[in-house]
């Protein structure tokens, strides 16, 4: 017990003591919390709110892929111009409302 627990705590201490790794873990945590609910709830959102069938849901997933491709190409094109920390911060700020918007729209559409 002590060996595995001690190693896990040592790993967390190392993460905490390195600013870049700590920042990366924090960003992964934010995306994991909000992004996970997005991907899990998307089928229900497509079916119940947008009244889309399988084809519409596939188009929504395709749009997500197209957005990821555009983001990757934009990062490649302007990655050498912008500082990585600035780029990551702005992309996180811009993405957060997009993850929240479908849920707030769902509440207004359902009348609650």
C-alpha positions, 0 to 999 in steps of 0.5 A: 500500500505504502509503495503505490501511494507514496509513488502517486503522491510523489508524482502529484508533488512533481506535477505541483512543483513544475509550473508548465506541467501543472498548467497543462494538467489544469487545462486538461482538467477543465477540458475533461470536465466540460468537454466530456459532458459535451461529447456524452450529451451530444446524442441526446441534444441532437435527438431531443432538442434539435430533433435530428436523426442519425444523419443529423447527428453524423453531421454534428459530429462532422462539424466538430471534426471540421472545427478541429481541423480548422483549429489545427490548420490555424495553429500551424499557420500562426503558431510561430507568430503567437506565444503558445501560452497566449494561444492556449489561453485565448483558445480556452476562453473562446471555447468555454462559451461554446461548451456552455451554449447548448445547455443554456439553449436547452433550458430556454427551449424546454421552458424551465 
